[in-house]
Amino acid sequence: MTRFSTYYEHIVCPDLILKLPISNINELPKFDKLVLHSSSSDIVQDKKQVLPVLMAFEYLTGQKATLTWSRKSVAAFRLRKNSVIGCCVTLRKNVLFKFFEKYALFYLPRLYDWQILSASEKTKFMEINRGYRDPFLFFELEPLSDVFQGFQGFQLNWNVKAAKALPLKEIRYLLFSAFQGV
């Protein structure tokens, strides 16, 4: 169990119970999963360009990335069916909290313009998306910048599950502001 997961259970959850209009502890919003995704037109042209992205994701998360394949052909993009278009990593449970701890303590202070982006308007799930153009913001990748030269950027997608339809902006604000003082 990581420090952030114990902080979430013992401090954030009781705080959310008091601030949100919920009647049951099972209605609390929970971090469901985190998806790191990268795709590029360079990968479509040359399959070897996916190797730096695969290595970078494994280096950042400690988990092996899976390739994403195209589902159909698109002539305008010179894309054929079942060709490699990128890769992704899905983090859940303890691995998610380990990455979130590194993200909040080391990566967020290095950002210039950090803000939580718009949440999708779904009833059961809330997604918070953030795109990074410069992957060398992450200190693990900085010393090996020549190795990860083909790695151009990626998308971070947080999925937060709430059992009850609650105001999404309020949940997003309360969840991420609770971790600021840690």
C-alpha positions in Angstrom: 0.0 0.0 0.0 1.4 3.4 -1.0 1.4 6.6 1.0 -1.2 8.1 -1.3 -3.6 5.2 -1.1 -3.5 5.4 2.7 -3.9 9.1 2.5 -6.9 8.6 0.2 -8.6 6.1 2.5 -8.0 7.9 5.8 -8.2 11.6 4.9 -9.7 12.2 1.5 -12.7 9.7 1.8 -13.9 11.1 5.2 -13.5 14.6 3.7 -15.6 13.7 0.6 -18.3 12.1 2.8 -18.7 15.4 4.6 -18.6 17.6 1.5 -20.6 15.6 -1.1 -24.3 14.9 -0.9 -24.0 11.1 -0.6 -25.8 8.8 1.8 -23.6 5.7 1.5 -19.9 5.1 1.7 -20.1 3.0 -1.5 -21.2 6.1 -3.5 -17.8 7.8 -3.0 -15.8 8.6 -6.2 -12.9 6.3 -6.7 -9.9 6.3 -9.0 -10.7 3.5 -11.4 -7.8 3.5 -13.8 -5.2 5.6 -15.5 -4.4 5.2 -19.2 -1.2 6.4 -20.8 -1.6 6.5 -24.6 0.5 7.5 -27.5 0.0 7.3 -31.3 1.8 9.0 -34.1 1.7 9.1 -37.9 5.5 8.2 -37.8 4.6 4.9 -36.3 2.2 4.1 -39.1 4.9 4.8 -41.7 7.7 2.9 -39.8 6.9 0.2 -37.2 10.3 0.6 -35.6 9.3 4.0 -34.3 7.1 2.4 -31.7 10.1 1.0 -29.8 11.1 4.2 -28.0 7.5 4.8 -27.0 7.2 1.2 -25.6 10.4 1.6 -23.7 9.5 5.0 -22.3 6.1 3.8 -21.1 7.7 0.8 -19.4 10.4 3.0 -17.9 7.7 5.5 -16.6 5.2 3.0 -15.2 7.1 -0.2 -14.6 4.5 -2.0 -16.6 4.7 -3.4 -20.2 2.8 -1.4 -22.8 0.4 -3.0 -25.3 0.3 -2.1 -29.0 -2.8 -0.5 -30.4 -3.9 -1.6 -33.9 -6.0 0.2 -36.5 -9.5 -1.2 -36.8 -10.2 -0.1 -40.4 -8.4 1.4 -43.4 -8.4 5.1 -43.9 -7.0 6.2 -47.3 -6.6 9.9 -46.3 -4.2 8.9 -43.6 -2.5 6.1 -45.6 -3.6 3.7 -42.9 -4.3 0.1 -43.5 -6.4 -2.3 -41.4 -4.5 -4.0 -38.5 -1.4 -1.8 -38.7 0.3 -0.6 -35.6 -0.7 3.0 -34.7 0.6 3.4 -31.1 0.7 1.8 -27.7 -1.0 2.2 -24.3 -0.6 1.3 -20.7 -3.5 0.9 -18.2 -2.7 1.3 -14.5 -5.1 0.2 -11.8 -5.1 -0.1 -8.0 -1.7 0.1 -6.3 0.2 0.7 -9.5 -2.1 3.7 -10.2 -1.4 5.2 -6.7 2.3 4.7 -7.1 2.3 6.5 -10.4 0.0 9.2 -9.0 2.4 9.7 -6.1 5.3 10.3 -8.5 3.1 12.4 -10.7 1.9 14.7 -7.9 5.2 15.1 -6.1 7.7 15.3 -9.0 6.0 16.0 -12.3 3.3 18.5 -11.5 5.7 21.0 -10.0 7.7 21.0 -13.2 4.7 22.0 -15.3 4.2 25.6 -16.2 0.5 25.7 -16.9 -1.1 22.9 -15.0 -4.9 22.9 -14.9 -7.4 20.1 -14.8 -9.0 19.8 -18.2 -12.7 19.4 -18.9 -14.5 16.3 -17.7 -16.7 14.3 -20.0 -20.3 14.5 -19.2 -21.1 10.9 -18.3 -23.1 9.7 -15.4 -21.1 6.8 -14.1 -17.6 7.7 -15.2 -15.6 10.9 -15.1 -12.5 11.3 -17.3 -9.8 13.8 -16.9 -7.5 14.1 -19.9 -4.1 15.7 -20.1 -1.8 15.7 -23.1 2.0 16.1 -22.9 4.0 17.3 -25.9 7.3 17.1 -24.1 7.9 13.7 -22.5 11.2 14.9 -21.1 9.3 16.7 -18.4 9.5 13.3 -16.6 12.8 13.1 -14.9 13.3 9.3 -15.7 13.4 10.1 -19.4 15.7 13.1 -19.2 19.1 11.4 -19.0 18.2 9.1 -21.9 16.9 11.8 -24.3 18.9 10.4 -27.2 17.3 6.9 -26.7 13.8 8.3 -26.6 14.2 10.7 -29.5 11.2 9.3 -31.4 8.9 9.7 -28.4 7.0 12.9 -29.2 4.3 13.0 -26.6 1.4 11.1 -25.0 -2.0 11.4 -23.5 -2.9 10.8 -19.8 -6.5 9.8 -19.1 -7.7 9.5 -15.5 -11.0 7.6 -15.0 -12.8 8.3 -11.8 -15.8 6.1 -11.0 -18.7 7.4 -9.0 -21.7 5.2 -8.1 -24.1 8.2 -8.1 -24.5 11.0 -10.6 -22.8 13.8 -8.7 -21.8 17.3 -10.0 -18.6 16.4 -12.0 -16.8 19.7 -11.6 -17.2 19.5 -7.9 -15.9 15.9 -7.7 -13.0 16.8 -9.9 -12.1 19.8 -7.8 -12.4 18.0 -4.5 -10.5 14.9 -5.5 -7.5 16.7 -7.0 -7.4 19.5 -4.5 -7.3 17.0 -1.6 -3.8 15.8 -2.7 -2.3 19.3 -2.9 -1.1 19.4 0.7 0.6 16.1 0.7 
